[in-house]
Amino acid sequence: METGVLQSLFNYNPSQQVKTASLRSGQIINGKIIKLFPEQIAEIQIGSQKMIAQLETPLSANERYWFQVQPGEGKVRLKVIATGSEEGKQQESLSRILGGFSLPSNKENLELVRFFLKEQLPVSREILQQASEWLKSATPRSSGLEAIQMILTRGLPLSEATFSALYTANKEPSITLLIENLIKAIEQESTTDTMSKIKHLLSELVSSNETNAARYVLGQIAAAWLKGHNSEGQAAFGLLQQTAGFPAQKSESMVLQQMLSNMKSEEIMKDEIPAELHFAKKLIALLEKGEITLAKQLIDNFSKDDPKGTIFKNGHLTELVDPLRQLFAGSLVKEADRQEGLQAFKQLMGMVLGGIDDSKSALKWLSILLPEKENFLSAGAELLKAAGNAERSGLSIQQSELLKKAINNAEQGMALSDEEPAIFTTEKIKSFLSSLGLSYERDLAEAFKDSIEDKTQPAESLKPHLIRLLNENPPHAVKEAAEQLLNKITGFQLLSQETGPIQQLIVQMPFIIGGKMSEVTVQWSGQKTEDGKINADFCRVLFYLKLEHLDETIVDMQVQNRILSMQVINQHPSLKTVADQLLPMLKNKLAEVSYHLSSVNFLVPGVSKHQGDQKKLAELYSKKDYSRVDIKI
């Protein structure tokens, strides 16, 4: 499912059973003559369906023929264009069909007409000619064939622009990669105003959750530095230096000395500070004055007033008093004792900052104490980049493992923390769709309906800027990347349709996971409400993800009267065991928004003890059986 994901999941299902009402002029079909009647009328079986048709020439009963549907109202009129359907005669029959359209009988055209006949798509000379031309540049060719099928089954305009949009939407690369490619292409050129605007919009599109993820990872590496001993602490410090979190020219001792000086500074620490940091600042002030007894008394008092025991859970502060005192002995202190004192200060800061409940606050105060605050805070994004390009980041094995562990811990913290925003919220989804420009044409039409005085401009979005950029004749690399992204967006627009009372929306959305940018392909389908929105009480949502460790994962979520059932399809048989611990939280979160979780089933493709489950899997992975979304309210 690496290619054709949209086709496999969301494409309209052309019926395998050809019905009279579905036959269109120009369509080529294969059928068997069952009975002959006067005036060249015959009963013909096509697939599992039987119909009465008017033949243009006399034929023999119990024989199979290739027919072309002729124009006309009422009775179906069929013209014979070739005889037989046996495998041995199929090549000859297909060649004859191409000859009837004055098209060369080469390998590509034979494959094309075979695909049209297999999928029961309408065939005409114009369609075959255009499809053959479009497929010359389609790689993989299967995605191009699927795009053509979407055009014909959905009744979309038969144009190269439509084909390019659906072909790009239906194949790799994902929208996330296309966004990243365009950003890189723009960065390598002398940017124009349009390029700068597009780069800004693209950065906003992919930054969802990146800031939070970067902060979490940075906090994990900083904690590993402060609390780590020997090699682990040095590995974490090296990571922060390589990502410009710490000045490359400064040693750990120099950084710690700067932190100590900043802590004593009244200017930096004049704001209201957490109790834990206030305690550390007062302790340092007492030790600097040589008030050892008062310092130990402060520790005793704070331990009694600290019900959580946050400061002391990782060690005993009284053991740090003597080495810390060496930091203020002036020129008489030996270098070894000074280094021991700095390590004690580092340990103190690890305890203190680790005791602050709010991780954002802990990271904020650590950054204030460091030599170069802005560089440190930006190191989180660099750590994520290093994780995404581990092979080229020049990290040691220990640093790579440390970074991987930090990312895993960060993801778990973000997933389980009530204070963190969810990966996808209503606001984020609306903002992403609006910024992408999926409703640009509709918004533009609405704007032109307004009077001159009340005319409002459509919200600024990516699509019109891409169109403007292509009209400015940009460098080749930028043009190619912009065209692909524009086609992807247009493809999603074409696939997101209203069919009678059913509304459908298909899109890919990026998010950060594992330190890498990924995306989820989502389809919403449901009955429309009076105001044109999808009815949240009765709907179906499909999620398709390709994750680093779980690989392809599909979640099929169906809602009936706010009762929700889910199927998770993944090849890992142990996924259910891992996910079971999260199901109570899922049920509670859904209950908070008035949904009742009735069931969650975990299915492994091709492995099922129940025939019913096996059938559902076939429906999900088959282009024909699972591609249409039928919702009965």
C-alpha positions as CSV (number, residue, x, y, z in Angstrom):
1,M,0.0,0.0,0.0
2,E,3.0,2.3,-0.4
3,T,1.4,3.6,-3.6
4,G,-2.3,3.9,-4.4
5,V,-3.3,4.4,-0.7
6,L,-6.1,6.8,-1.6
7,Q,-7.3,4.4,-4.4
8,S,-7.2,1.4,-2.1
9,L,-9.0,3.1,0.7
10,F,-11.3,5.7,-0.7
11,N,-12.0,5.3,-4.4
12,Y,-15.5,4.8,-5.7
13,N,-16.3,1.2,-6.2
14,P,-17.1,0.4,-9.9
15,S,-19.4,-2.6,-9.7
16,Q,-18.2,-5.9,-11.1
17,Q,-21.7,-6.8,-12.0
18,V,-22.5,-4.7,-15.0
19,K,-26.1,-3.5,-14.9
20,T,-28.1,-2.1,-17.8
21,A,-28.4,1.3,-16.3
22,S,-24.6,1.5,-15.8
23,L,-23.7,0.9,-19.5
24,R,-22.5,4.0,-21.2
25,S,-22.0,4.9,-24.9
26,G,-18.6,3.8,-26.1
27,Q,-18.1,1.3,-23.3
28,I,-16.6,-2.1,-24.4
29,I,-17.8,-5.2,-22.6
30,N,-17.5,-9.0,-23.0
31,G,-20.7,-11.0,-23.0
32,K,-22.3,-14.3,-23.9
33,I,-25.3,-14.7,-26.2
34,I,-27.9,-16.7,-24.2
35,K,-31.0,-16.5,-26.4
36,L,-31.8,-15.0,-29.8
37,F,-35.1,-13.4,-30.6
38,P,-36.5,-12.0,-33.9
39,E,-35.2,-8.7,-35.3
40,Q,-31.7,-9.3,-33.9
41,I,-32.7,-8.9,-30.3
42,A,-30.8,-11.1,-27.9
43,E,-30.5,-12.0,-24.2
44,I,-26.9,-11.4,-23.2
45,Q,-25.1,-12.4,-20.0
46,I,-22.4,-9.9,-18.9
47,G,-20.8,-11.0,-15.7
48,S,-23.6,-12.3,-13.5
49,Q,-26.2,-10.0,-15.0
50,K,-28.5,-10.7,-17.9
51,M,-30.0,-8.0,-20.2
52,I,-31.9,-7.6,-23.4
53,A,-30.1,-5.8,-26.1
54,Q,-30.4,-4.8,-29.8
55,L,-27.7,-6.3,-31.9
56,E,-26.5,-4.6,-35.1
57,T,-25.5,-7.9,-36.8
58,P,-26.7,-11.5,-36.6
59,L,-24.8,-13.6,-34.0
60,S,-24.7,-17.2,-32.8
61,A,-26.2,-18.4,-29.4
62,N,-23.9,-19.7,-26.7
63,E,-20.9,-17.7,-28.1
64,R,-18.9,-14.9,-26.5
65,Y,-18.2,-11.6,-28.1
66,W,-16.7,-8.2,-27.5
67,F,-19.3,-5.5,-27.7
68,Q,-19.2,-1.7,-27.9
69,V,-22.2,0.1,-26.4
70,Q,-23.8,2.4,-29.0
71,P,-25.5,5.7,-28.3
72,G,-29.3,5.9,-28.1
73,E,-32.2,6.0,-25.6
74,G,-34.2,3.1,-24.3
75,K,-33.0,-0.3,-25.5
76,V,-29.4,-1.2,-25.2
77,R,-27.7,-1.3,-28.6
78,L,-24.5,-3.3,-29.0
79,K,-22.0,-3.5,-31.8
80,V,-19.7,-6.5,-32.2
81,I,-16.1,-5.5,-32.4
82,A,-14.3,-8.9,-31.8
83,T,-15.2,-12.5,-31.1
84,G,-14.2,-14.9,-28.4
85,S,-12.7,-14.4,-24.8
86,E,-10.5,-17.4,-24.4
87,E,-7.0,-16.6,-23.2
88,G,-5.5,-17.8,-26.5
89,K,-7.7,-15.4,-28.4
90,Q,-7.6,-12.4,-26.0
91,Q,-4.5,-10.9,-27.5
92,E,-6.0,-11.0,-31.0
93,S,-9.3,-9.5,-29.7
94,L,-7.6,-6.7,-27.9
95,S,-5.5,-5.9,-31.0
96,R,-8.7,-5.8,-33.0
97,I,-10.2,-3.4,-30.5
98,L,-7.2,-1.1,-30.7
99,G,-7.3,-1.3,-34.5
100,G,-10.9,-0.2,-34.5
101,F,-9.8,2.9,-32.7
102,S,-6.8,3.4,-35.1
103,L,-4.4,2.9,-32.2
104,P,-1.1,0.9,-32.4
105,S,-1.2,-2.5,-30.9
106,N,1.9,-2.1,-28.7
107,K,2.5,-3.5,-25.2
108,E,1.4,-0.3,-23.4
109,N,-1.8,0.1,-25.3
110,L,-2.7,-3.6,-24.9
111,E,-2.2,-3.3,-21.1
112,L,-4.3,-0.1,-21.1
113,V,-7.3,-1.5,-22.9
114,R,-7.0,-4.7,-20.8
115,F,-7.2,-2.6,-17.7
116,F,-10.3,-0.7,-19.1
117,L,-12.1,-3.9,-19.9
118,K,-11.3,-5.5,-16.6
119,E,-12.5,-2.5,-14.6
120,Q,-15.6,-2.1,-16.9
121,L,-14.6,1.5,-17.7
122,P,-16.1,3.3,-20.7
123,V,-13.7,3.1,-23.7
124,S,-13.5,5.5,-26.6
125,R,-10.7,6.5,-29.0
126,E,-10.4,9.9,-27.3
127,I,-10.1,8.4,-23.8
128,L,-7.6,5.7,-24.9
129,Q,-5.5,8.3,-26.7
130,Q,-5.4,10.7,-23.8
131,A,-4.8,7.9,-21.3
132,S,-1.9,6.5,-23.3
133,E,-0.2,9.9,-23.5
134,W,-0.6,10.6,-19.8
135,L,0.8,7.2,-18.8
136,K,4.1,7.8,-20.6
137,S,5.3,9.9,-17.7
138,A,3.6,7.9,-14.9
139,T,5.9,6.1,-12.5
140,P,4.6,3.8,-11.2
141,R,2.3,3.1,-14.1
142,S,-0.2,1.5,-11.7
143,S,-0.8,4.9,-10.0
144,G,-1.5,6.4,-13.3
145,L,-4.0,3.7,-14.2
146,E,-5.7,4.2,-10.9
147,A,-5.9,8.0,-11.5
148,I,-7.6,7.4,-14.8
149,Q,-10.1,5.0,-13.2
150,M,-10.9,7.7,-10.6
151,I,-11.6,10.3,-13.3
152,L,-14.0,8.0,-15.2
153,T,-15.8,6.5,-12.2
154,R,-16.2,9.9,-10.5
155,G,-17.3,11.7,-13.6
156,L,-14.4,14.2,-13.3
157,P,-13.2,16.4,-16.2
158,L,-11.1,14.4,-18.7
159,S,-8.1,16.7,-18.7
160,E,-4.4,16.5,-18.1
161,A,-4.7,18.8,-15.1
162,T,-7.2,16.4,-13.5
163,F,-5.0,13.4,-14.2
164,S,-1.9,15.1,-12.8
165,A,-3.7,16.1,-9.6
166,L,-5.2,12.6,-8.9
167,Y,-2.0,10.9,-10.0
168,T,0.1,13.0,-7.5
169,A,-2.5,12.6,-4.7
170,N,-2.6,8.8,-5.2
171,K,1.1,8.1,-5.1
172,E,4.2,8.7,-3.0
173,P,5.8,11.0,-2.0
174,S,3.5,12.2,0.8
175,I,2.4,15.7,1.2
176,T,4.9,16.1,4.1
177,L,7.8,15.1,1.9
178,L,6.6,17.5,-0.9
179,I,6.4,20.3,1.6
180,E,9.9,19.6,2.8
181,N,11.2,19.3,-0.8
182,L,9.8,22.7,-1.7
183,I,11.3,24.3,1.5
184,K,14.7,22.9,0.5
185,A,14.4,24.0,-3.1
186,I,13.5,27.6,-2.0
187,E,16.3,27.7,0.5
188,Q,18.8,27.0,-2.3
189,E,17.7,29.9,-4.4
190,S,17.6,33.7,-4.2
191,T,14.1,34.1,-2.7
192,T,11.5,36.4,-4.0
193,D,8.6,37.8,-2.0
194,T,6.4,35.0,-3.1
195,M,9.0,32.4,-2.2
196,S,9.4,33.9,1.3
197,K,5.7,33.9,1.9
198,I,5.4,30.3,0.8
199,K,8.3,29.2,3.0
200,H,6.6,30.9,6.0
201,L,3.3,29.2,5.2
202,L,5.0,25.8,4.8
203,S,6.9,26.1,8.0
204,E,3.6,26.8,9.8
205,L,2.0,23.8,8.2
206,V,4.7,21.3,9.3
207,S,5.3,22.9,12.7
208,S,2.3,21.4,14.4
209,N,3.5,19.6,17.6
210,E,7.1,20.1,16.5
211,T,7.6,22.8,19.1
212,N,6.3,20.6,21.9
213,A,8.2,17.6,20.7
214,A,11.4,19.6,20.5
215,R,10.9,21.0,24.0
216,Y,10.3,17.6,25.4
217,V,13.4,16.1,23.8
218,L,15.5,19.0,24.8
219,G,14.3,18.7,28.4
220,Q,15.1,14.9,28.3
221,I,18.7,15.5,27.1
222,A,19.3,18.4,29.5
223,A,18.1,16.2,32.4
224,A,20.4,13.4,31.2
225,W,23.2,15.9,31.3
226,L,22.4,17.2,34.8
227,K,21.6,13.8,36.3
228,G,23.9,11.6,34.3
229,H,27.2,10.4,35.7
230,N,30.5,10.0,33.8
231,S,29.9,8.8,30.2
232,E,26.2,9.4,30.0
233,G,26.4,12.9,31.2
234,Q,29.3,13.7,28.9
235,A,27.4,12.1,25.9
236,A,24.4,14.4,26.7
237,F,26.6,17.4,27.0
238,G,28.2,16.5,23.7
239,L,24.8,16.3,22.1
240,L,23.9,19.8,23.3
241,Q,27.2,21.1,22.0
242,Q,26.7,19.5,18.5
243,T,23.2,21.0,18.2
244,A,24.5,24.5,19.3
245,G,22.6,24.3,22.6
246,F,25.9,25.0,24.3
247,P,28.8,27.1,22.9
248,A,31.2,24.7,21.1
249,Q,34.2,26.5,22.5
250,K,33.1,26.2,26.1
251,S,33.8,23.2,28.3
252,E,31.3,21.7,30.8
253,S,33.1,23.5,33.7
254,M,32.8,26.8,31.9
255,V,29.0,26.3,31.3
256,L,28.5,25.3,34.9
257,Q,30.5,28.3,36.2
258,Q,28.3,30.6,34.0
259,M,25.1,29.0,35.4
260,L,26.4,29.6,39.0
261,S,27.2,33.2,38.2
262,N,23.8,33.7,36.6
263,M,22.0,32.2,39.6
264,K,23.7,34.7,41.9
265,S,22.8,37.5,39.7
266,E,19.9,39.6,41.0
267,E,19.2,40.9,37.5
268,I,18.5,37.5,35.9
269,M,16.7,36.0,38.9
270,K,14.7,39.1,39.9
271,D,11.4,37.6,38.7
272,E,9.2,35.4,40.9
273,I,10.8,31.9,40.8
274,P,9.7,28.4,41.7
275,A,10.1,27.4,45.3
276,E,12.7,24.8,44.4
277,L,14.9,27.3,42.6
278,H,14.4,29.9,45.3
279,F,15.7,27.3,47.8
280,A,18.8,26.6,45.6
281,K,19.5,30.3,45.2
282,K,19.3,30.9,49.0
283,L,21.5,27.8,49.7
284,I,24.2,29.0,47.3
285,A,24.1,32.5,48.9
286,L,24.6,31.0,52.4
287,L,27.5,28.8,51.3
288,E,29.1,31.8,49.6
289,K,29.0,33.6,52.9
290,G,30.4,30.6,54.7
291,E,27.2,30.1,56.7
292,I,27.5,26.3,56.8
293,T,25.2,25.8,59.8
294,L,22.5,27.9,58.4
295,A,22.8,26.2,55.0
296,K,22.3,22.8,56.6
297,Q,19.4,24.2,58.7
298,L,17.8,25.5,55.4
299,I,18.1,22.0,53.9
300,D,16.4,20.4,57.0
301,N,13.6,23.0,57.0
302,F,13.0,22.7,53.3
303,S,12.8,18.9,53.5
304,K,10.0,19.2,56.1
305,D,8.1,21.7,54.0
306,D,8.5,19.7,50.8
307,P,5.6,17.1,51.1
308,K,6.4,15.7,47.6
309,G,10.0,15.1,48.5
310,T,10.9,16.3,45.0
311,I,14.3,17.7,45.9
312,F,15.4,14.7,47.8
313,K,14.1,11.8,45.8
314,N,17.3,11.6,43.8
315,G,19.9,12.1,46.5
316,H,20.8,13.8,49.9
317,L,21.6,17.5,49.6
318,T,23.5,17.5,52.8
319,E,26.2,15.4,51.1
320,L,26.7,18.3,48.6
321,V,27.3,21.0,51.2
322,D,31.1,20.4,51.6
323,P,32.0,20.2,47.9
324,L,29.8,23.2,47.1
325,R,31.6,25.2,49.7
326,Q,34.8,24.7,47.8
327,L,33.4,26.9,45.0
328,F,33.7,30.0,47.2
329,A,37.2,29.4,48.8
330,G,38.8,31.7,46.3
331,S,42.4,31.2,45.1
332,L,43.2,28.8,47.9
333,V,41.0,26.0,46.5
334,K,42.7,23.3,44.4
335,E,41.5,22.8,40.8
336,A,40.4,19.2,41.6
337,D,38.3,20.5,44.5
338,R,36.8,23.2,42.3
339,Q,35.8,20.7,39.7
340,E,34.3,18.5,42.4
341,G,32.3,21.6,43.5
342,L,31.1,22.3,40.0
343,Q,29.9,18.7,39.7
344,A,28.1,19.1,43.0
345,F,26.4,22.2,41.7
346,K,25.4,20.3,38.5
347,Q,23.9,17.6,40.7
348,L,22.0,20.2,42.8
349,M,20.6,21.7,39.6
350,G,19.5,18.3,38.4
351,M,17.6,17.8,41.7
352,V,16.1,21.2,41.8
353,L,14.9,21.4,38.2
354,G,13.7,17.9,38.3
355,G,11.5,18.8,41.2
356,I,9.6,21.5,39.3
357,D,6.3,20.0,38.3
358,D,5.8,21.9,35.1
359,S,8.4,20.8,32.6
360,K,8.0,24.0,30.6
361,S,8.9,26.0,33.6
362,A,11.9,23.8,34.4
363,L,13.2,24.2,30.9
364,K,12.6,27.9,31.0
365,W,14.6,28.4,34.2
366,L,17.4,26.2,33.0
367,S,17.7,28.3,29.8
368,I,17.8,31.5,31.8
369,L,20.8,30.2,33.8
370,L,22.7,29.1,30.7
371,P,25.2,31.2,28.8
372,E,23.2,31.6,25.5
373,K,19.5,31.2,26.2
374,E,18.2,31.5,22.6
375,N,20.7,29.0,21.2
376,F,19.8,26.5,23.9
377,L,16.1,26.7,23.3
378,S,16.6,26.2,19.5
379,A,18.6,23.1,20.1
380,G,15.4,21.0,20.5
381,A,14.6,21.4,16.8
382,E,18.2,20.5,16.0
383,L,18.0,17.4,18.1
384,L,14.9,16.3,16.2
385,K,16.8,16.8,12.9
386,A,19.7,14.8,14.2
387,A,17.3,12.0,15.1
388,G,15.8,12.1,11.6
389,N,19.2,11.9,10.0
390,A,21.1,9.7,12.5
391,E,23.4,8.3,9.9
392,R,24.6,11.7,8.8
393,S,24.6,13.4,12.2
394,G,28.0,12.1,13.3
395,L,26.7,10.9,16.7
396,S,28.4,8.2,18.7
397,I,26.5,5.0,19.4
398,Q,25.9,6.2,23.0
399,Q,24.6,9.5,21.8
400,S,22.3,7.9,19.3
401,E,20.9,5.6,21.9
402,L,20.5,8.5,24.4
403,L,18.6,10.6,21.8
404,K,16.4,7.7,20.8
405,K,15.5,7.1,24.5
406,A,14.9,10.8,25.0
407,I,12.5,10.9,22.0
408,N,10.6,7.8,23.3
409,N,10.3,9.3,26.8
410,A,9.2,12.6,25.2
411,E,6.5,11.0,23.1
412,Q,5.1,9.1,26.1
413,G,5.1,12.3,28.1
414,M,3.2,14.1,25.4
415,A,0.7,11.3,25.0
416,L,-0.1,10.9,28.6
417,S,0.1,14.5,29.8
418,D,-3.2,16.3,30.3
419,E,-1.6,19.6,30.0
420,E,-0.3,19.0,26.5
421,P,-2.4,19.7,23.4
422,A,-3.4,16.6,21.4
423,I,-1.7,15.9,18.1
424,F,-4.9,16.6,16.3
425,T,-7.5,19.0,17.7
426,T,-10.5,20.5,15.9
427,E,-8.6,23.8,15.8
428,K,-5.5,22.3,14.4
429,I,-7.4,20.4,11.7
430,K,-9.4,23.4,10.7
431,S,-6.3,25.6,10.6
432,F,-4.3,23.0,8.5
433,L,-7.1,22.6,6.0
434,S,-7.6,26.4,5.7
435,S,-3.8,27.0,5.4
436,L,-3.5,24.4,2.7
437,G,-6.1,26.0,0.6
438,L,-8.6,23.1,0.1
439,S,-11.5,25.6,0.1
440,Y,-9.7,28.3,-1.8
441,E,-12.0,28.3,-4.9
442,R,-15.1,28.2,-2.8
443,D,-13.9,31.1,-0.6
444,L,-12.9,33.0,-3.8
445,A,-16.4,32.5,-5.3
446,E,-18.0,33.7,-2.1
447,A,-15.8,36.8,-2.0
448,F,-17.0,37.7,-5.6
449,K,-20.6,37.4,-4.5
450,D,-20.1,40.2,-2.0
451,S,-20.9,43.7,-2.9
452,I,-17.9,46.0,-3.7
453,E,-18.3,47.7,-0.4
454,D,-18.5,44.5,1.6
455,K,-16.0,42.5,-0.4
456,T,-13.9,40.3,1.8
457,Q,-10.7,38.6,0.7
458,P,-10.4,34.8,1.1
459,A,-8.2,33.8,4.0
460,E,-4.5,33.6,3.1
461,S,-3.6,30.0,2.1
462,L,-0.9,28.0,0.3
463,K,-2.6,27.2,-2.9
464,P,-3.0,30.7,-4.4
465,H,0.6,31.4,-3.5
466,L,1.8,28.3,-5.3
467,I,-0.2,29.4,-8.4
468,R,1.4,32.8,-8.2
469,L,4.8,31.3,-7.8
470,L,4.4,29.1,-10.9
471,N,3.3,32.2,-12.9
472,E,6.6,33.9,-12.0
473,N,8.7,31.3,-13.9
474,P,10.8,30.2,-10.9
475,P,14.0,28.1,-11.1
476,H,13.5,24.6,-12.3
477,A,13.9,22.8,-9.0
478,V,11.4,25.2,-7.3
479,K,9.0,24.9,-10.1
480,E,9.0,21.1,-10.1
481,A,8.5,21.0,-6.3
482,A,5.8,23.6,-6.4
483,E,3.9,21.8,-9.2
484,Q,3.9,18.5,-7.3
485,L,2.6,20.1,-4.1
486,L,0.0,22.0,-6.0
487,N,-1.2,18.8,-7.8
488,K,-1.3,17.1,-4.4
489,I,-3.6,19.7,-3.0
490,T,-5.8,19.8,-6.1
491,G,-6.0,16.0,-6.0
492,F,-7.4,16.1,-2.5
493,Q,-9.9,18.6,-3.6
494,L,-11.1,16.4,-6.4
495,L,-11.3,13.4,-4.2
496,S,-13.3,15.3,-1.5
497,Q,-16.8,15.3,-3.0
498,E,-20.4,15.4,-2.1
499,T,-22.5,12.5,-3.5
500,G,-26.1,13.1,-2.8
501,P,-26.6,13.4,1.0
502,I,-23.1,12.0,1.6
503,Q,-20.2,14.3,2.1
504,Q,-16.6,13.1,1.9
505,L,-13.3,14.7,2.8
506,I,-9.8,13.3,2.2
507,V,-6.5,14.8,3.2
508,Q,-3.1,14.0,4.6
509,M,-1.9,15.8,7.7
510,P,1.7,15.9,9.1
511,F,2.7,15.3,12.7
512,I,5.9,14.6,14.6
513,I,6.5,11.1,15.9
514,G,9.8,9.4,16.7
515,G,11.6,12.7,16.1
516,K,10.6,12.4,12.5
517,M,7.9,14.1,10.4
518,S,5.2,11.7,9.4
519,E,1.6,12.0,8.2
520,V,-1.8,10.4,8.5
521,T,-4.2,10.0,5.6
522,V,-7.7,10.6,6.8
523,Q,-11.1,10.3,5.2
524,W,-14.2,11.6,6.8
525,S,-17.5,10.4,5.3
526,G,-21.0,11.0,6.5
527,Q,-24.5,12.4,6.1
528,K,-24.7,16.1,5.8
529,T,-26.5,18.2,8.3
530,E,-28.7,21.2,7.4
531,D,-25.7,23.6,7.6
532,G,-23.6,21.4,5.3
533,K,-21.4,19.8,7.9
534,I,-20.7,16.1,8.4
535,N,-23.1,14.7,11.0
536,A,-20.9,13.8,14.0
537,D,-23.5,11.4,15.3
538,F,-23.5,9.2,12.2
539,C,-20.2,9.1,10.3
540,R,-17.2,7.0,9.3
541,V,-13.5,8.0,9.7
542,L,-10.6,6.1,8.2
543,F,-7.0,6.6,9.2
544,Y,-4.0,5.3,7.3
545,L,-0.6,5.6,8.9
546,K,2.8,4.2,8.0
547,L,4.9,4.1,11.2
548,E,8.6,3.3,11.7
549,H,8.0,0.3,13.9
550,L,4.3,-0.7,13.3
551,D,4.6,-0.1,9.6
552,E,1.2,0.1,7.8
553,T,-1.7,0.7,10.2
554,I,-5.3,1.3,9.3
555,V,-8.0,2.4,11.8
556,D,-11.6,2.1,10.7
557,M,-13.8,4.1,13.0
558,Q,-17.6,4.0,12.6
559,V,-20.1,6.1,14.6
560,Q,-23.8,5.3,14.8
561,N,-25.8,7.5,17.1
562,R,-22.6,8.5,18.9
563,I,-21.8,4.9,19.6
564,L,-18.3,4.3,18.3
565,S,-16.7,1.0,17.1
566,M,-13.2,0.7,15.8
567,Q,-11.1,-1.8,13.9
568,V,-7.3,-1.6,13.9
569,I,-5.6,-3.4,11.1
570,N,-1.9,-4.1,11.6
571,Q,0.5,-6.9,10.9
572,H,1.8,-7.1,14.5
573,P,-0.1,-9.7,16.4
574,S,1.1,-8.3,19.7
575,L,-0.4,-4.8,19.1
576,K,-3.5,-5.6,21.0
577,T,-1.5,-6.5,24.1
578,V,0.4,-3.3,24.0
579,A,-2.7,-1.2,23.3
580,D,-5.0,-2.7,25.9
581,Q,-3.5,-0.5,28.7
582,L,-4.5,2.6,26.8
583,L,-8.1,1.6,26.0
584,P,-9.5,2.8,29.4
585,M,-8.1,6.2,28.8
586,L,-9.5,6.2,25.2
587,K,-12.9,5.3,26.5
588,N,-12.8,8.0,29.2
589,K,-11.6,10.7,26.7
590,L,-14.5,9.7,24.3
591,A,-17.0,9.9,27.1
592,E,-15.9,13.4,27.9
593,V,-17.1,14.5,24.5
594,S,-20.3,12.3,24.7
595,Y,-19.3,9.3,22.7
596,H,-19.6,5.7,23.9
597,L,-16.9,3.3,22.8
598,S,-18.6,0.0,22.1
599,S,-15.7,-2.1,20.7
600,V,-12.1,-2.1,19.5
601,N,-11.1,-5.0,17.4
602,F,-7.5,-5.7,16.4
603,L,-7.1,-7.5,13.1
604,V,-4.0,-9.0,11.5
605,P,-4.1,-9.1,7.7
606,G,-4.6,-12.7,6.5
607,V,-4.8,-14.1,10.0
608,S,-8.3,-14.6,11.5
609,K,-10.1,-17.4,13.3
610,H,-13.5,-16.0,12.2
611,Q,-14.7,-15.9,8.7
612,G,-16.5,-12.6,9.4
613,D,-13.1,-11.0,10.3
614,Q,-11.6,-12.4,7.2
615,K,-14.3,-10.9,5.1
616,K,-13.7,-7.5,6.6
617,L,-10.0,-7.6,5.9
618,A,-10.7,-8.5,2.3
619,E,-13.1,-5.5,2.1
620,L,-10.4,-3.2,3.6
621,Y,-7.5,-4.2,1.3
622,S,-9.3,-4.9,-1.9
623,K,-9.6,-2.0,-4.3
624,K,-13.0,-3.1,-5.3
625,D,-14.6,-4.4,-2.2
626,Y,-13.5,-1.8,0.3
627,S,-13.0,1.3,-1.8
628,R,-16.6,2.6,-1.6
629,V,-17.9,4.1,1.6
630,D,-21.7,3.3,1.9
631,I,-23.4,4.8,5.0
632,K,-27.0,4.0,5.8
633,I,-28.6,6.2,8.3
